[in-house]
Amino acid sequence: MPVKVKRVYEKPAGADGRRVLVDRVWPRGMKKEEAALDLWLKEVAPSTALRKWYGHDPEKWEEFKARYFKELKKKEEEIRTLRNLMNKGTLTLLFGSKEEKLNNAAALREYLKNKS
């Protein structure tokens, strides 16, 4: 099933399917009703130390993914939850970052697709 990545600040759409926020911190200025979440899975977000180290530096993207994937291997229950949602239809991973391409949700989508 398709896995999409979308900024949480974008308007929810019917084509989003299940909407899961995958950030550790609640998005600044966002009301819970506006987010229209099915689930906030903050445990699957990168550790604070990894997030701060990465700092959305494109030069660090590949190393960030490698370190993040290593962290994800220890999150079996959360990954199982996401896979179950994937099996039910479209899954949209939501993130708050201004960086629209090189972010944790994009890395998580890659992880889910490669480890299926």
C-alpha positions, 0 to 999 in steps of 0.5 A: 500500500502507498506511503505518503509523506506530508507536512502536518501544516498542509490541509488534510485530504481524503486521499491521505488515508491514515494520518500519523505524526512521526515527530517527537515534538508537537508542531508549533502553533498547530491545534490538535483538531487541525492536524486531523491525526489518527495517531501520534507515534512520537516514539518512532521519531529520531532521538533528540541527539540524532535530530540535533546532530543532523540539523537538516544538513544535506551533507549529513543526510546519508549518515542521518538515515544510517543512524536513524535506521539503526534506531528504528531496528529497536522500535519493533512494536512501533514499526509493526503498528505502522506496517499494520496501518500500511496494510489497511490502505494509504498511510501518510507520515506527517512531519513538522519540519520546513525541510520537505525532502530530507526529513525523518518522515521521508527516511522512515518511509524509505525504511518501511518500504525497504524492510517490507 
